[in-house]
Amino acid sequence: MRGFLQRIVCVALFLAVLVANQLAASPVFAQSEMVRVGILSYRGSLETQRTWAPTIEHLQRELPDVEFSYLPLTLQQIAEQADQLDFIITNPGHSFQLERIAGVSRIASARSHVNKSEMQDLGSVIFTRADSGIGGLTELKGASAGVVSTEAFGGYLAAKHSLQQSLGTEPDLRVKPLGFPQQTVVEAVVNGDVQIGIVRACLLESMSAAGKLDKTQIRVLGQQYDPEFACARTTELYPGWAFLKVPGVSPQLATRITQALLSMPDGACTDEWLGHANWIAPVSYAAVERVYRDLALYPYNKDLRQILKDWVERNYFLLGVIILLSGAFLLHVGHVEFLVRRRSRQLETASGKLANALQRNLMLESELAHAGRVSSMNILAGSLAHDLKQPLGAISTFAHSLRQRLDRGTADEETLQKQLTRISEQANRASDFINSMRSFLNKQPEARRRVDLRDLVDETVMLMRTFAAKHACQLQWDPPQEPVFVCCDDVQLRQVMVVLLQNALDATVEAGLEDGVISIQLDHTAETCELRVCDQGAGIPKELEEKVFEPFYSSKGSLGLGLATALSIVDSHEGDLTLKPMPEAGTCATVRLLLSRSQTEENHDTATR
């Protein structure tokens, strides 16, 4: 019994070791190697899967110990994620650039089944709407062109290179990138959003076969016919897509995948126009390189020095014209700068002279005003004697009468107070008159105050009345009932009034009138007042109307400062002085002044009430 149990234990141990060995050798539990394949998606993710799924499935079958995953990516995404990929499937132009950018290498090229040569099937087709007015490639100037990207080889670069070679210059197109997939470009042309479209060859046939495009709606421009190529095209053909190895992938894995690709059997394509049945050894991409070189794209884009050199060689005549024009412009600018500086110095000098002249003019005006007042003294002398004689005579009369009453003893206190008051009033009258004359003659700073214009005219008429009587003239003055307040220098305005009355008297005497009448009127509105001095004299001749206000001009042999001084004074008071002929004979001098602010407000209040 013990021997039987020992034999059973030995058999169990043997079976356990055998099962462990089998499990260790089984591939189910072996760790698989992960391989990421990035695929350029130019027709959308779904079409990318349909096109390249047979290739990935074949690799998975041939290399069961390797796990393959593939990612549909755009050009920008491939550039950003290149270091995270192991292999890349892309168009020939992109593969050429990736060689320089990321150091990838081709391990296989896609076999074409739409070209009998099996090596070249990538090109561009330029098309427009069937009803478009564009008849050929020479009529594309300024046309709007829809493309998926300006970096797409079959979708733009091949067409741009072909147009540049045929036209001899860069095509003048308004390129509008619409983004992937390329079907978007076809739809934009059919809908009229752009005038022409540029897509890779065979896309139109693929969409037509799938019922997504009515080919009668479009028309291919510059179509090239090739009995060995089954699709419409505008450009020459280039090698097909490439299978690229990213640096860092082990040579052993790259070799195994290359062998698997080249051994892929020729099978049916999911898309008979754009599909790839299998792979062949890498073909020459020299034609692709030529496109990038002619278009000066990476890695053949020129540096700034080379670009400038080429431009100068092509436009040396234009450059010469620009240099000449620039030189002439700089000379002109220098000349203008010289003139500006010289003129600035002249203006500074003139400004200094003008300031000195203005100062001299101010001094001269003051001297002229003083001279005008002195010259008016011959007019006022008679009035001075007459008007001082009246208060002095009245004082003498009142004093003599008071003395008689005192001698007789009949002077009561009331009579005494009344007579003394009259004597004081007459003395004050004489004193005020003398002070007024003194202020009128003295050179003193301007002092403006609120003055009732009626009182000023009263005083002036009183001064001039005796002088007017000597010439048998009457001064007709009827003051208004209401006060007329202005803010002024009363001495200066009194001088203006004297000048106007003097001229009116001279004109009346010159006309030889007997009992001539000089009218003085004062009116006012809500904001202004007018003082008019009108005579019946000979008037002002038309040839002298513009000269009467000029300093030192006179037709009477005087200094000729009267009206010039009067005009200056009225201007300084922000007023107007005008001379107008009377309807029948004579002249009317009008002084217009602003009323004082309080007077204006009072007039407004009265009008409102």
ZAMARGU-4260 file (C-alpha; in steps of 0.2 Angstrom, whole numbers, plus 5000, padded with zeros to 4 digits):
<rodrens>
0) 5000/5000/5000 | 5014/5012/5004 | 5023/5008/4988 | 5007/5012/4978 | 5005/5029/4986
5) 5023/5034/4982 | 5020/5029/4964 | 5005/5040/4963 | 5014/5055/4971 | 5028/5053/4958
10) 5016/5053/4943 | 5007/5069/4950 | 5024/5078/4952 | 5029/5074/4934 | 5012/5080/4927
15) 5014/5097/4937 | 5031/5100/4930 | 5025/5096/4912 | 5010/5108/4914 | 5022/5122/4921
20) 5034/5120/4906 | 5019/5121/4894 | 5012/5136/4902 | 5029/5144/4902 | 5031/5141/4883
25) 5014/5146/4878 | 5012/5163/4868 | 4996/5167/4876 | 5006/5174/4891 | 5021/5181/4882
30) 5022/5200/4882 | 5018/5207/4864 | 5028/5222/4856 | 5017/5237/4853 | 5019/5246/4836
35) 5011/5263/4832 | 5008/5267/4814 | 5003/5285/4809 | 4993/5287/4793 | 4990/5303/4784
40) 4971/5305/4783 | 4967/5316/4768 | 4949/5309/4765 | 4943/5307/4783 | 4946/5294/4797
45) 4933/5281/4790 | 4941/5281/4772 | 4958/5280/4779 | 4953/5264/4789 | 4945/5256/4774
50) 4961/5260/4763 | 4974/5254/4775 | 4966/5241/4785 | 4971/5227/4774 | 4989/5232/4776
55) 4988/5232/4795 | 4979/5216/4795 | 4992/5208/4784 | 5006/5214/4796 | 4996/5207/4811
60) 4995/5190/4803 | 5013/5189/4798 | 5019/5195/4815 | 5008/5188/4828 | 5020/5193/4842
65) 5018/5211/4837 | 5003/5222/4842 | 4999/5235/4828 | 4989/5251/4831 | 4986/5264/4818
70) 4981/5282/4820 | 4973/5293/4806 | 4982/5310/4807 | 4983/5326/4798 | 4999/5334/4792
75) 5001/5345/4807 | 4997/5330/4819 | 5010/5319/4811 | 5023/5333/4813 | 5019/5335/4831
80) 5018/5317/4835 | 5032/5310/4824 | 5043/5306/4840 | 5028/5295/4847 | 5026/5285/4831
85) 5036/5269/4825 | 5030/5269/4807 | 5021/5282/4796 | 5011/5280/4780 | 5010/5296/4770
90) 5011/5304/4752 | 5027/5306/4743 | 5030/5324/4746 | 5027/5323/4765 | 5038/5308/4766
95) 5052/5318/4757 | 5051/5332/4770 | 5050/5320/4784 | 5066/5313/4779 | 5074/5330/4782
100) 5064/5335/4797 | 5063/5319/4807 | 5076/5307/4799 | 5063/5294/4793 | 5068/5282/4780
105) 5057/5273/4767 | 5056/5254/4768 | 5042/5251/4754 | 5031/5261/4741 | 5013/5257/4738
110) 5009/5248/4722 | 4997/5257/4710 | 4983/5247/4702 | 4977/5262/4691 | 4993/5264/4682
115) 5000/5249/4672 | 5018/5254/4677 | 5012/5251/4695 | 5024/5264/4702 | 5017/5281/4698
120) 4999/5286/4703 | 5000/5302/4712 | 4996/5318/4703 | 4984/5333/4704 | 4968/5337/4695
125) 4962/5355/4693 | 4944/5357/4689 | 4929/5370/4689 | 4911/5369/4687 | 4904/5364/4670
130) 4895/5381/4668 | 4911/5391/4673 | 4918/5405/4662 | 4936/5398/4665 | 4941/5390/4649
135) 4959/5384/4652 | 4974/5386/4663 | 4979/5403/4655 | 4963/5410/4662 | 4966/5407/4681
140) 4973/5424/4685 | 4964/5430/4701 | 4953/5415/4702 | 4948/5408/4720 | 4956/5391/4722
145) 4950/5378/4735 | 4963/5367/4742 | 4964/5356/4758 | 4981/5363/4763 | 4995/5373/4755
150) 5006/5359/4761 | 4997/5345/4753 | 5007/5337/4739 | 4994/5330/4728 | 4981/5342/4734
155) 4991/5358/4729 | 5010/5357/4727 | 5010/5346/4712 | 4997/5358/4703 | 5007/5374/4708
160) 5023/5367/4701 | 5014/5362/4685 | 5006/5379/4683 | 5023/5387/4687 | 5032/5377/4673
165) 5018/5380/4660 | 5015/5398/4663 | 5033/5403/4667 | 5028/5412/4683 | 5020/5409/4699
170) 5001/5406/4697 | 4991/5421/4702 | 4978/5412/4712 | 4968/5417/4728 | 4971/5401/4737
175) 4958/5396/4750 | 4963/5381/4762 | 4947/5372/4766 | 4955/5358/4777 | 4953/5339/4776
180) 4945/5328/4769 | 4948/5333/4751 | 4929/5329/4747 | 4927/5347/4755 | 4936/5355/4740
185) 4924/5346/4728 | 4909/5351/4737 | 4915/5370/4738 | 4917/5370/4719 | 4900/5362/4715
190) 4892/5374/4727 | 4900/5389/4719 | 4910/5394/4735 | 4927/5394/4725 | 4930/5395/4706
195) 4942/5381/4705 | 4947/5366/4715 | 4963/5356/4717 | 4963/5338/4723 | 4973/5322/4720
200) 4970/5312/4704 | 4957/5298/4705 | 4947/5307/4719 | 4934/5313/4707 | 4932/5295/4700
205) 4931/5288/4717 | 4917/5300/4722 | 4908/5297/4706 | 4909/5278/4709 | 4902/5280/4726
210) 4888/5291/4720 | 4894/5306/4729 | 4897/5316/4713 | 4889/5319/4697 | 4904/5321/4685
215) 4893/5332/4673 | 4893/5346/4686 | 4912/5348/4684 | 4925/5351/4670 | 4944/5346/4671
220) 4956/5360/4666 | 4972/5356/4656 | 4968/5337/4656 | 4982/5326/4651 | 4977/5309/4643
225) 4987/5294/4647 | 4981/5277/4640 | 4991/5268/4655 | 4983/5279/4668 | 4964/5277/4672
230) 4960/5294/4680 | 4959/5312/4674 | 4974/5322/4679 | 4981/5340/4675 | 4999/5337/4681
235) 5012/5324/4678 | 5012/5308/4690 | 5023/5305/4704 | 5028/5289/4715 | 5014/5283/4726
240) 5013/5283/4745 | 5028/5277/4756 | 5029/5267/4771 | 5042/5275/4783 | 5052/5269/4798
245) 5055/5282/4812 | 5072/5283/4820 | 5073/5272/4835 | 5064/5257/4828 | 5076/5242/4829
250) 5083/5235/4813 | 5076/5218/4816 | 5058/5224/4818 | 5060/5235/4802 | 5067/5220/4792
255) 5053/5209/4798 | 5040/5222/4793 | 5048/5226/4776 | 5048/5207/4772 | 5030/5206/4777
260) 5025/5221/4766 | 5034/5214/4751 | 5026/5197/4753 | 5008/5205/4754 | 4997/5196/4741
265) 4988/5206/4728 | 4971/5207/4734 | 4955/5216/4731 | 4954/5235/4736 | 4941/5243/4746
270) 4941/5258/4734 | 4946/5253/4716 | 4952/5270/4712 | 4962/5276/4728 | 4965/5259/4736
275) 4982/5250/4737 | 4983/5232/4735 | 5000/5229/4741 | 5018/5235/4742 | 5034/5236/4732
280) 5052/5240/4735 | 5055/5259/4737 | 5056/5268/4721 | 5065/5284/4716 | 5057/5300/4723
285) 5068/5312/4712 | 5053/5319/4703 | 5046/5324/4720 | 5062/5332/4726 | 5062/5342/4710
290) 5045/5350/4714 | 5051/5355/4731 | 5067/5362/4724 | 5058/5372/4710 | 5045/5379/4723
295) 5059/5383/4735 | 5051/5373/4749 | 5059/5365/4763 | 5073/5359/4763 | 5077/5370/4748
300) 5069/5386/4754 | 5082/5400/4752 | 5089/5411/4766 | 5086/5430/4765 | 5102/5434/4757
305) 5099/5422/4743 | 5081/5428/4741 | 5087/5446/4740 | 5100/5441/4727 | 5088/5433/4716
310) 5076/5447/4717 | 5090/5460/4712 | 5095/5449/4698 | 5077/5448/4691 | 5073/5467/4695
315) 5089/5476/4693 | 5081/5490/4682 | 5067/5492/4695 | 5080/5493/4709 | 5089/5506/4699
320) 5074/5517/4697 | 5070/5514/4716 | 5087/5520/4721 | 5086/5536/4710 | 5069/5540/4716
325) 5075/5537/4734 | 5090/5548/4731 | 5079/5562/4724 | 5067/5560/4738 | 5081/5562/4751
330) 5088/5577/4742 | 5071/5584/4742 | 5069/5581/4761 | 5085/5588/4765 | 5081/5604/4754
335) 5064/5606/4763 | 5073/5603/4780 | 5085/5617/4776 | 5071/5629/4770 | 5061/5625/4786
340) 5075/5629/4797 | 5079/5645/4788 | 5061/5650/4788 | 5060/5646/4807 | 5075/5658/4810
345) 5066/5671/4800 | 5050/5669/4809 | 5059/5670/4826 | 5067/5686/4820 | 5051/5693/4814
350) 5042/5688/4830 | 5055/5698/4840 | 5053/5713/4829 | 5034/5711/4830 | 5034/5711/4849
355) 5045/5726/4849 | 5033/5735/4837 | 5018/5731/4847 | 5026/5738/4862 | 5030/5754/4853
360) 5012/5755/4846 | 5005/5754/4863 | 5016/5768/4869 | 5012/5778/4853 | 4993/5775/4856
365) 4995/5782/4874 | 5005/5797/4867 | 4992/5800/4853 | 4977/5799/4866 | 4986/5812/4877
370) 4990/5823/4862 | 4972/5822/4856 | 4966/5828/4874 | 4979/5842/4873 | 4973/5847/4856
375) 4955/5848/4862 | 4960/5861/4875 | 4957/5875/4862 | 4939/5870/4861 | 4937/5868/4880
380) 4945/5884/4885 | 4930/5895/4881 | 4919/5883/4890 | 4931/5882/4905 | 4929/5901/4908
385) 4911/5901/4905 | 4906/5887/4916 | 4918/5892/4930 | 4911/5910/4929 | 4893/5904/4933
390) 4897/5895/4950 | 4909/5908/4955 | 4896/5922/4951 | 4883/5912/4960 | 4894/5910/4975
395) 4897/5929/4975 | 4879/5933/4974 | 4874/5921/4988 | 4888/5928/4999 | 4883/5946/4996
400) 4865/5943/5000 | 4869/5934/5016 | 4880/5948/5022 | 4866/5961/5019 | 4854/5950/5029
405) 4867/5949/5043 | 4870/5968/5043 | 4851/5971/5044 | 4849/5958/5057 | 4836/5949/5046
410) 4846/5933/5044 | 4837/5919/5053 | 4845/5902/5055 | 4834/5894/5041 | 4839/5907/5029
415) 4857/5906/5034 | 4858/5887/5032 | 4850/5888/5015 | 4862/5901/5008 | 4877/5892/5015
420) 4871/5876/5006 | 4869/5885/4990 | 4887/5892/4991 | 4893/5875/4995 | 4884/5867/4980
425) 4891/5880/4968 | 4909/5878/4975 | 4908/5859/4973 | 4902/5861/4955 | 4917/5872/4951
430) 4928/5859/4959 | 4921/5844/4950 | 4923/5854/4934 | 4941/5857/4937 | 4945/5839/4942
435) 4936/5833/4926 | 4947/5844/4916 | 4963/5839/4925 | 4959/5820/4923 | 4955/5823/4905
440) 4972/5831/4902 | 4983/5820/4912 | 4991/5803/4906 | 4984/5791/4919 | 4980/5772/4918
445) 4963/5766/4912 | 4951/5764/4927 | 4934/5758/4922 | 4918/5759/4932 | 4899/5758/4931
450) 4894/5775/4923 | 4877/5782/4919 | 4880/5788/4901 | 4866/5801/4903 | 4877/5811/4916
455) 4893/5809/4905 | 4884/5817/4890 | 4876/5830/4901 | 4894/5835/4907 | 4901/5835/4889
460) 4886/5845/4882 | 4888/5858/4897 | 4907/5860/4892 | 4903/5862/4874 | 4888/5873/4875
465) 4897/5890/4876 | 4909/5885/4862 | 4893/5881/4851 | 4885/5897/4856 | 4900/5907/4849
470) 4896/5899/4832 | 4878/5902/4833 | 4874/5883/4835 | 4862/5874/4846 | 4866/5858/4855
475) 4849/5848/4856 | 4850/5835/4870 | 4835/5827/4877 | 4841/5813/4889 | 4831/5797/4891
480) 4820/5795/4907 | 4829/5778/4912 | 4847/5777/4917 | 4859/5769/4904 | 4873/5761/4913
485) 4890/5756/4904 | 4906/5749/4911 | 4919/5762/4905 | 4933/5774/4908 | 4922/5790/4909
490) 4937/5802/4905 | 4940/5792/4888 | 4922/5792/4883 | 4921/5811/4887 | 4935/5813/4875
495) 4926/5804/4862 | 4910/5814/4865 | 4921/5830/4864 | 4928/5825/4847 | 4911/5820/4840
500) 4904/5837/4845 | 4919/5847/4839 | 4918/5838/4822 | 4899/5842/4821 | 4902/5860/4825
505) 4916/5862/4812 | 4905/5854/4799 | 4890/5865/4803 | 4901/5881/4803 | 4909/5875/4786
510) 4892/5873/4778 | 4888/5892/4783 | 4872/5888/4792 | 4864/5900/4803 | 4856/5893/4819
515) 4863/5876/4815 | 4856/5862/4826 | 4867/5847/4832 | 4856/5833/4839 | 4862/5822/4853
520) 4852/5806/4855 | 4854/5791/4867 | 4844/5775/4865 | 4846/5757/4871 | 4840/5739/4869
525) 4841/5724/4880 | 4860/5723/4879 | 4867/5738/4869 | 4865/5757/4869 | 4868/5769/4854
530) 4874/5787/4856 | 4871/5797/4840 | 4878/5815/4836 | 4870/5821/4820 | 4874/5838/4811
535) 4867/5847/4796 | 4884/5851/4789 | 4892/5848/4772 | 4895/5830/4775 | 4910/5819/4771
540) 4915/5818/4753 | 4915/5800/4746 | 4934/5800/4742 | 4938/5804/4760 | 4926/5791/4768
545) 4940/5779/4770 | 4953/5791/4777 | 4944/5800/4791 | 4949/5788/4804 | 4968/5788/4798
550) 4980/5796/4811 | 4987/5813/4806 | 4975/5815/4792 | 4964/5831/4792 | 4955/5842/4780
555) 4954/5857/4792 | 4973/5859/4796 | 4973/5852/4813 | 4983/5837/4820 | 4971/5824/4813
560) 4971/5814/4829 | 4953/5816/4834 | 4943/5803/4825 | 4958/5791/4826 | 4959/5793/4845
565) 4940/5791/4846 | 4940/5775/4836 | 4954/5768/4847 | 4945/5771/4863 | 4928/5764/4857
570) 4937/5748/4851 | 4945/5746/4868 | 4928/5747/4875 | 4922/5733/4863 | 4911/5745/4854
575) 4908/5752/4836 | 4911/5769/4829 | 4903/5773/4812 | 4900/5788/4802 | 4885/5788/4790
580) 4878/5802/4779 | 4861/5810/4783 | 4846/5808/4771 | 4846/5826/4766 | 4863/5834/4772
585) 4875/5831/4786 | 4883/5817/4795 | 4878/5806/4809 | 4891/5798/4821 | 4885/5783/4830
590) 4894/5775/4845 | 4887/5758/4850 | 4892/5751/4867 | 4888/5736/4878 | 4877/5739/4893
595) 4884/5734/4910 | 4880/5716/4916 | 4868/5722/4929 | 4859/5734/4917 | 4857/5719/4905
600) 4850/5708/4918 | 4838/5721/4924 | 4832/5724/4906 | 4829/5705/4904 | 4819/5704/4920
605) 4808/5719/4914 | 4805/5710/4897 | 4800/5694/4906 | 4788/5703/4917
</rodrens>
